[in-house]
Amino acid sequence: MKFNQPLTLQSLALQFQCDFVGNPELSVEGINEIHRVVEGDIVFVDHPKYYDKAL
């Protein structure tokens, strides 16, 4: 899923009240599942077998 406009990593973290490690100004263009993620997307994983692939 692509966002209507790119968001920063910091703005997403504030919205979801979570911590992150990395550049707060990193541009995020969408969110996708692990098997469909493309450059500019973020992905959430909830199982250890996908951790390495997500990084």
C-alpha positions as a Markdown table, in Angstrom:
| # | Residue | x | y | z |
|---|---|---|---|---|
| 1 | Met | 0.0 | 0.0 | 0.0 |
| 2 | Lys | 1.4 | 3.4 | -1.0 |
| 3 | Phe | 0.8 | 6.4 | 1.2 |
| 4 | Asn | -0.9 | 9.5 | -0.4 |
| 5 | Gln | 2.4 | 11.3 | 0.3 |
| 6 | Pro | 5.7 | 10.2 | 1.7 |
| 7 | Leu | 6.1 | 10.3 | 5.5 |
| 8 | Thr | 9.2 | 10.5 | 7.7 |
| 9 | Leu | 10.2 | 7.7 | 10.0 |
| 10 | Gln | 9.9 | 10.1 | 12.9 |
| 11 | Ser | 6.3 | 11.1 | 12.0 |
| 12 | Leu | 5.3 | 7.4 | 11.8 |
| 13 | Ala | 6.9 | 6.7 | 15.2 |
| 14 | Leu | 5.1 | 9.6 | 16.8 |
| 15 | Gln | 1.8 | 8.5 | 15.3 |
| 16 | Phe | 2.2 | 4.9 | 16.6 |
| 17 | Gln | 3.9 | 6.0 | 19.9 |
| 18 | Cys | 6.9 | 3.7 | 19.3 |
| 19 | Asp | 10.7 | 3.9 | 19.3 |
| 20 | Phe | 12.9 | 3.5 | 16.3 |
| 21 | Val | 16.6 | 3.3 | 15.4 |
| 22 | Gly | 17.8 | 5.2 | 12.4 |
| 23 | Asn | 17.5 | 8.5 | 10.5 |
| 24 | Pro | 14.4 | 10.4 | 11.7 |
| 25 | Glu | 14.1 | 12.1 | 8.3 |
| 26 | Leu | 14.1 | 8.8 | 6.3 |
| 27 | Ser | 11.3 | 9.0 | 3.7 |
| 28 | Val | 8.7 | 6.2 | 3.9 |
| 29 | Glu | 6.5 | 5.8 | 0.8 |
| 30 | Gly | 4.3 | 2.9 | 1.8 |
| 31 | Ile | 3.9 | -0.3 | 3.8 |
| 32 | Asn | 3.8 | -3.8 | 2.5 |
| 33 | Glu | 4.0 | -7.5 | 3.4 |
| 34 | Ile | 7.4 | -9.2 | 3.6 |
| 35 | His | 7.0 | -10.9 | 0.2 |
| 36 | Arg | 5.9 | -7.7 | -1.7 |
| 37 | Val | 8.0 | -5.0 | 0.0 |
| 38 | Val | 9.9 | -2.6 | -2.4 |
| 39 | Glu | 12.4 | 0.2 | -1.8 |
| 40 | Gly | 10.8 | 3.0 | 0.1 |
| 41 | Asp | 8.3 | 0.7 | 2.0 |
| 42 | Ile | 8.4 | -0.4 | 5.6 |
| 43 | Val | 7.5 | -3.9 | 6.7 |
| 44 | Phe | 6.3 | -5.2 | 10.0 |
| 45 | Val | 7.2 | -8.7 | 11.0 |
| 46 | Asp | 5.8 | -10.8 | 13.8 |
| 47 | His | 7.7 | -14.0 | 13.5 |
| 48 | Pro | 11.5 | -14.6 | 14.0 |
| 49 | Lys | 11.8 | -16.5 | 10.7 |
| 50 | Tyr | 11.3 | -13.2 | 8.9 |
| 51 | Tyr | 13.6 | -11.0 | 11.0 |
| 52 | Asp | 16.7 | -11.4 | 8.8 |
| 53 | Lys | 14.8 | -10.9 | 5.5 |
| 54 | Ala | 13.2 | -7.7 | 6.9 |
| 55 | Leu | 16.5 | -6.2 | 7.7 |
